[in-house]
């Protein structure tokens, strides 16, 4: 019986072939960065107020006083959803009465924006909000648009792995890339909010599927040492690069349809990568397509300038098969210990996701330039990923994750104490909060994988990451609360982040421990009483099969 890593060890770890795969697959993630956050600018809500028709027979004085005032951020501004009843003020204007002197404006009857709205174009020329008037009574449609995109992400998470197992990693990688790019292009021709949103769900499905399959393909082709860097710094950093490109595109292209068109171009440019990115040899072998896998390895050896055996994969002497016992989702709750860890993990993933996506989506609502704020929000992710990688190499998991969550949540709670004039300080605290939460988010895959035994590890990571999709679906409504109170989203996010930081301290520690193979070998929750270990289970713990590989 053969082991794939042993058979292909002659290729080395970081030859030209591995470097090419590393950077090309990472580059294919860039469109995911701006597609995932494009709704920040596509669905931006500019300042607006009720339109007063030019045909209305109003004096200049009454036209200037046709809108009631409302208090916003400590200053009085024209009401965005109400106006004085037009027929009434037209009559007053005809009688020569003046507002404030002859007429008490506070006593005037009001009405909705029956003639539509006028939108400020200083920041956006047009968005889906201005296109279809998603304000006032219809303002609930804006967060729903974002939530439905993440519903698509959730659905894509379910199917991407199964499709790539059935049809191959490379085929599904480029198929989902085409779905993401093609349906983004179709959104340009949307004639209604409903059409735009339905297409956005499909874009979300393609976006996450492309991300997941690129992740799988890279981890299967690259060697053990490079695999860890690729799955963390490579994938995450290039996602952040795509995220940073978004405000650059949006700054120069302020019409939502043209912006969408521009965002599809990098996706189209990725398609020539088909001729450079190979299929996963591991997947080919699992399908008994040994000749194709052999050809890929032989070409890799030639690129790396190393000698390859005449026969790399011998069909007669099969590679070691992975025999897995069937597991079900209820196995994650089979014992009190694993059930408690699972419930806590679900909360950890979901609430961390809420913080990450709510802070990312809230950048246009921060004071200052919306484009710069979005760029800084993306830029802060790069040091966050590097910091997470460095911390996980040397420090205990639960203390590190809890620490960055306390940092992120704590500074978000401080925003409510910042005076309104110190906007730069509020922005700095929001970015520091994003740094802490992003660091924690990037550590969760490693922490969860280390906690669970081999039998249910993949299922545990899958189920808990699904909880993060649920968090992303509800995150837009945290941003929505900011319309009623500017600091309310930060109070909620900060409180929940600090809470989950406290809960993280209750997890068992996994740093420096052997990866558990069975439920009995799992680390135990603090404060639980357990039955005495049997002789068999003690022998298993004394002879662990797999050693942990740090992030």
CORKA-V769048 format. One line per field, one symbol per residue. phi: phi as a letter, one per 30 degrees, with the letter a starting at -180 (. if undefined). burial: + if it has 16 or more other ideal C-beta (glycine too) atoms within 10 Angstrom, else -. A space follows every 50 residues. Layout:
phi=???
burial=???
//
This chain:
phi=.ccedddcdddicbdedddddedddddddeedddddcedecdcdcddaad dceddddbddddddcdcdcbdbhibdbeddbbbdeddddddddddidcdi ccbdddcddcbdddcibccdcdcbdabddddchdbhdcddddddeddded ddddddddcdddddddcjddededdddddddddddddecdcadddedddd ddeddddddddddddddddddddeddeddddcdddddddddddddedded ddbccddddddddddedddddddedccdddedddddcicddddddddddd ddddhbdceebdccedcddedccbddbbddddbdcddddddddddddddd dddeddddddddeddddjddddeddddddddddddddddddddbcedddd ddddddddddddddedcdeddcddddddddddddedddededddeddddd dcdeebddddddddddddddddddeedddedddcaeceeddddddddddd dddddddddcdicdddcbdddddcddiccbddddddddddddbdcbcdcd e
burial=------++--++--+-++--++--++++++++++++++++++++++-+++ -+---+-++--+--++++---------+++++++-+--++-++-----+- --+----+----+---+++---++-++++++++++---+-++++++++++ +++++++--++-++---++++++++++++++++++++--+--+--++-++ +++++++++++++++++++-+++--+++-++++++++++++++++++-++ --++-++-++--++-++--+--+---+++++++++---++--++-++--+ +--+---+---++-----+-----------++----++-+++-+++++++ ++++++++++++++++---++-++++++++++-++++++-++----++-+ +++++++++++++++--+-------++-++++++++++++++++++++++ +++-+++--++-+++++++++++++++++++++--++-++-+++-+++-+ +-++--++-++-+-+++-++++--+--------------+---------- +
//
